[in-house]
């Protein structure tokens, strides 16, 4: 009886992605977000100043994206931009996999640096499996540094996935 209970408990456990698979989740999620952001901005006429984005479309290999939020390019020359965007993905696919889920992305970019935060939950389906992961990622990139903090799929971006400088 005791052995049966232990086996049932073990069978109910699910394992998350490996570190390598989590790196694929990271890459695919960021690719989907960049694609959706670029497509949403491209639908605007002369996007200068603070603009509201509310766009949706089809991803490269099927599925859809929706983007809402704001983009601020107040000086009009793209050297200082901030955005606060929400994404909804439904089977958003390219050649490497697909993404489902909802993410919030805030960023500030200037000619010298880029700071960004991504939070939410995403389900990634790729050649090695399907995983649902929570994201709480923070990146800072400038001329001398690449810092990563936070987690994806329970792994530390810096300590486990080795993003950012050592």
C-alpha positions in Angstrom: 0.0 0.0 0.0 2.8 2.4 0.9 4.7 1.7 -2.3 1.5 2.3 -4.3 1.0 5.7 -2.7 4.6 6.7 -3.4 4.4 5.6 -7.0 1.1 7.5 -7.5 2.7 10.6 -6.0 5.7 10.3 -8.3 3.5 9.8 -11.3 1.6 13.0 -10.5 4.8 15.1 -10.5 5.8 16.7 -13.7 9.2 18.0 -14.5 9.9 21.3 -16.1 12.3 22.0 -18.9 16.0 21.5 -18.7 18.3 24.5 -18.7 18.9 24.0 -22.4 15.2 23.8 -23.1 14.6 26.9 -21.0 17.2 28.8 -23.1 15.0 27.8 -26.1 11.9 29.1 -24.3 13.8 32.4 -23.7 14.9 32.7 -27.4 11.5 31.8 -28.8 9.6 34.1 -26.5 11.8 37.1 -27.2 11.6 36.4 -30.9 7.8 36.3 -30.8 7.7 39.6 -28.8 10.1 41.4 -31.1 8.2 40.2 -34.2 4.9 41.3 -32.8 6.3 44.7 -31.6 7.8 45.4 -35.0 4.6 44.4 -36.9 2.5 46.6 -34.6 4.7 49.7 -35.0 4.9 49.1 -38.8 1.1 49.5 -38.9 1.3 53.1 -37.5 1.7 56.1 -39.7 4.8 58.1 -38.7 5.1 56.8 -35.1 6.6 59.8 -33.3 5.7 61.1 -29.9 3.6 59.0 -27.6 1.4 56.6 -29.5 -1.0 53.9 -28.5 -0.6 50.5 -30.0 -3.5 48.1 -30.5 -2.6 45.7 -33.2 -3.0 42.0 -34.0 -1.8 39.8 -36.8 -0.6 36.4 -37.9 2.8 35.0 -36.9 5.3 33.8 -39.5 4.4 30.1 -39.4 0.8 30.4 -38.0 -1.0 31.4 -34.9 -1.7 35.0 -33.8 -0.4 37.8 -31.7 -2.1 40.8 -30.2 -0.2 43.9 -28.8 -1.6 46.7 -26.7 0.2 49.5 -24.9 2.2 52.6 -25.5 5.3 53.6 -27.4 7.1 56.9 -26.7 9.6 58.3 -29.2 9.1 61.9 -28.0 12.2 63.3 -29.7 11.3 61.6 -33.0 14.7 60.2 -33.9 14.5 56.7 -32.3 17.5 57.3 -30.1 15.4 57.5 -26.9 12.4 55.2 -26.8 10.2 53.7 -24.1 7.5 51.2 -24.3 5.0 49.5 -22.1 3.3 46.7 -24.0 1.1 43.7 -23.3 1.2 40.7 -25.5 -1.2 37.8 -26.1 0.0 34.9 -28.2 -2.1 32.0 -29.5 0.1 29.4 -31.2 2.4 32.1 -32.5 4.9 30.0 -34.5 8.0 30.3 -36.6 10.4 27.6 -37.8 11.6 26.7 -34.3 8.5 26.4 -32.2 5.4 28.2 -31.0 4.4 30.4 -28.1 1.1 30.7 -26.2 0.5 33.0 -23.3 0.4 36.6 -22.0 3.4 38.8 -21.3 4.0 42.4 -20.3 7.1 44.1 -21.6 8.5 47.4 -20.4 11.6 48.9 -21.9 13.7 52.1 -22.0 16.2 52.4 -24.8 18.6 55.3 -25.5 21.6 55.7 -27.7 23.8 54.3 -24.9 21.7 51.6 -23.1 18.7 49.3 -23.1 16.8 48.3 -20.0 13.9 45.9 -20.2 11.6 43.8 -18.0 9.3 40.9 -19.1 6.7 39.3 -16.8 3.9 36.9 -17.3 3.4 33.3 -18.3 4.2 31.5 -21.5 3.7 28.0 -23.0 6.4 27.0 -25.4 6.2 24.1 -27.8 9.3 23.0 -29.6 11.1 19.9 -30.9 11.8 18.6 -27.4 8.5 19.1 -25.7 5.9 21.6 -24.3 6.5 23.7 -21.2 4.5 26.3 -19.3 6.8 28.8 -17.6 6.5 31.9 -15.5 8.7 34.8 -16.6 10.1 37.6 -14.4 13.1 38.7 -16.5 15.1 41.9 -16.2 18.0 42.9 -18.6 20.3 45.8 -18.8 22.6 46.3 -21.8 25.0 49.2 -22.3 28.4 49.8 -23.8 30.2 48.1 -20.9 27.7 45.7 -19.4 25.1 43.0 -20.0 23.3 42.3 -16.8 20.5 39.7 -16.4 18.4 39.2 -13.3 15.1 37.4 -12.5 13.8 34.0 -13.5 12.3 32.0 -16.4 10.8 28.5 -15.8 12.2 28.6 -12.3 15.8 29.1 -13.4 17.9 32.2 -12.5 18.7 34.0 -15.7 22.2 34.8 -14.4 23.2 31.9 -12.2 21.5 29.0 -14.0 21.2 30.1 -17.7 24.4 32.2 -17.7 22.8 35.3 -19.3 24.7 38.5 -18.7 28.3 39.0 -17.7 29.9 36.6 -15.2 
